[in-house]
Amino acid sequence: MIGLDPPFREAAPDDARVLADFVNMAGEGLPFYLWQQMASEGQSPWDIGCARARRESGGFSYRNAVLRTLGDEVSACLIGYPLDDVPVAPDYSGMPAMFVPLQELEDMVPGTWYINVLATLPAHRGRGYGRELLELAESLCSDQRKRGLSLIVADTNEGARRMYRQNGYRDVAFRPMVKERWQHPGADWVLMQKDLK
């Protein structure tokens, strides 16, 4: 990873709870819903989220996270990673139905730097931290010689979609959401991409 200067810092395992909060925020409650399904007796959904954040590998790992701070307080978060240049032949047969549309979209943008989470705590919104993290994502993308950036957002998240469009992202594809018992007003997941090369 490129060197980070304040107000940015790499996340650490001790940041697991705030990372879980950011992941759930960016996922509009879907992560919490899934963690509820995964929790066994005596575990809370947040226990599952924190355990996943502490992992050494995987998309949602503290190793892929950068935090934007304001003094000692965390204010915003970026979680992202490079996607392989040549995707593995997809096999969605053993995947939970809720994940299939998301994975289908991600598989459409090999060779990009994938923004899994971009979120700002409510008390810190409107200060440009999202744009700062998008600029940082571009630096990480260039450093890892990826051809562009990609992300997936809910069709109803107009504020985020507007910010992404203003920063050069375009809609690439849509897939219908599979909700099960997850409550959400959206109909589609939207894949957005920005080319750098």
C-alpha positions in Angstrom: 0.0 0.0 0.0 1.2 3.6 -0.6 2.4 5.5 2.3 -0.4 7.2 4.2 -0.2 10.6 5.9 -2.7 12.1 8.4 -5.6 12.4 8.3 -5.4 8.8 6.8 -4.2 5.7 8.5 -4.3 1.9 7.9 -6.8 0.1 9.9 -5.7 -2.4 12.6 -7.4 -5.4 14.2 -8.5 -3.2 17.1 -10.6 -1.2 14.7 -12.9 -4.2 14.1 -16.0 -2.7 15.6 -15.8 0.6 13.8 -15.1 -1.3 10.5 -18.1 -3.5 11.1 -20.2 -0.3 11.6 -18.9 1.2 8.3 -19.5 -2.1 6.4 -23.1 -2.3 7.6 -23.6 1.4 6.9 -22.3 1.1 3.3 -24.2 -2.1 2.8 -27.5 -0.4 4.0 -28.1 -3.1 6.6 -27.5 -6.1 4.4 -24.3 -7.1 6.3 -26.1 -7.1 9.7 -28.9 -9.2 8.2 -26.3 -11.7 7.0 -24.5 -11.7 10.3 -27.7 -12.5 12.0 -28.1 -15.6 9.9 -24.5 -16.6 10.7 -24.6 -16.1 14.4 -24.8 -19.1 16.6 -26.2 -19.3 20.1 -24.4 -16.8 22.4 -23.1 -14.7 19.5 -24.4 -11.4 18.4 -24.4 -10.2 14.7 -21.8 -7.7 15.7 -19.6 -10.5 17.0 -19.6 -12.0 13.5 -19.0 -8.7 11.9 -16.0 -7.9 14.2 -14.6 -11.4 13.6 -14.7 -10.9 9.9 -13.1 -7.5 10.2 -10.2 -9.1 12.1 -9.4 -11.6 9.4 -6.0 -11.5 7.7 -7.5 -12.1 4.3 -10.8 -11.7 2.4 -12.4 -8.6 1.0 -13.7 -7.5 4.3 -10.5 -7.5 6.3 -8.8 -4.8 8.2 -5.8 -5.2 5.9 -7.9 -3.7 3.0 -9.2 -0.7 5.1 -8.1 2.9 5.4 -9.6 5.2 8.0 -10.0 8.9 7.7 -9.5 10.5 11.1 -10.3 13.8 12.7 -7.9 14.1 15.6 -8.2 10.8 17.4 -11.7 10.1 16.1 -12.4 8.0 13.1 -14.7 9.8 10.7 -14.8 7.9 7.4 -13.6 4.6 5.9 -12.5 3.1 2.6 -12.2 -0.6 2.1 -11.0 -1.8 -1.3 -8.7 -4.2 -3.2 -7.5 -5.0 -6.7 -9.5 -7.5 -8.7 -7.6 -10.1 -10.8 -7.0 -9.1 -14.4 -8.4 -12.3 -15.7 -11.5 -13.5 -13.7 -11.8 -17.2 -12.7 -14.7 -18.9 -14.6 -17.7 -18.0 -12.5 -19.5 -20.7 -10.6 -22.5 -19.4 -8.7 -24.1 -22.7 -8.0 -23.0 -23.0 -4.3 -23.4 -19.3 -3.5 -26.3 -17.9 -1.5 -28.8 -16.3 -3.8 -28.4 -12.9 -2.2 -24.8 -12.8 -3.3 -25.2 -13.9 -6.9 -26.2 -10.5 -8.4 -23.3 -8.8 -6.5 -20.8 -11.4 -7.6 -22.1 -11.3 -11.2 -21.5 -7.5 -11.3 -18.1 -7.7 -9.7 -17.0 -10.4 -12.2 -17.8 -7.9 -15.1 -14.9 -5.6 -14.1 -11.7 -7.6 -13.9 -8.5 -5.7 -13.6 -10.1 -2.8 -11.6 -9.6 -1.6 -8.1 -12.8 -2.5 -6.3 -14.3 -0.1 -3.8 -16.1 -2.4 -1.4 -16.9 0.2 1.2 -16.9 4.0 1.2 -18.7 5.5 4.2 -18.7 8.5 6.4 -20.2 8.7 9.9 -23.4 10.8 9.9 -21.9 13.5 12.2 -19.1 14.1 9.7 -21.0 14.1 6.4 -20.9 17.1 4.1 -17.2 17.8 4.7 -15.8 16.3 1.5 -14.4 13.2 3.2 -16.0 10.9 0.6 -14.3 12.8 -2.2 -11.0 12.6 -0.3 -11.3 8.8 0.0 -12.2 8.5 -3.7 -9.0 10.4 -4.6 -7.0 8.1 -2.3 -8.7 5.1 -4.0 -7.4 6.4 -7.4 -3.9 6.6 -5.9 -4.1 3.1 -4.7 -5.5 2.0 -8.1 -2.6 3.6 -10.0 0.0 2.3 -7.5 -1.2 -1.2 -8.2 -1.4 -0.6 -12.0 -5.1 -1.3 -12.3 -7.0 0.0 -15.3 -9.7 1.8 -13.3 -12.0 1.6 -10.3 -15.3 -0.1 -9.8 -18.0 -0.2 -7.1 -21.6 -1.4 -6.5 -24.3 0.7 -5.1 -28.1 0.4 -4.5 -30.2 2.1 -7.1 -32.0 4.1 -4.4 -28.8 5.6 -3.0 -29.0 8.7 -5.1 -26.7 10.8 -2.9 -23.8 8.3 -3.4 -24.6 7.8 -7.1 -24.5 11.5 -7.6 -21.2 11.9 -5.9 -19.7 9.0 -7.9 -21.0 10.5 -11.2 -19.5 13.9 -10.3 -16.2 12.1 -9.8 -16.2 10.4 -13.2 -17.9 7.1 -12.5 -20.6 5.8 -14.9 -23.3 3.2 -14.7 -22.1 -0.1 -16.3 -24.7 -2.7 -15.4 -27.7 -3.5 -13.2 -28.8 -6.7 -11.5 -32.0 -7.2 -9.5 -31.6 -7.5 -5.7 -32.4 -10.7 -4.0 -33.7 -9.7 -0.6 -35.1 -12.8 1.2 -36.2 -11.1 4.5 -33.8 -8.1 4.2 -35.9 -4.9 4.2 -34.7 -2.4 1.6 -36.6 -0.1 -0.8 -34.3 -0.7 -3.8 -34.9 -2.9 -6.8 -31.4 -3.1 -8.4 -27.7 -3.2 -7.6 -25.8 -0.8 -9.9 -22.2 -1.4 -11.0 -20.3 1.8 -11.6 -16.8 2.2 -13.1 -14.2 4.9 -13.7 -11.5 4.2 -16.2 -8.0 5.6 -15.5 -6.0 4.3 -18.4 
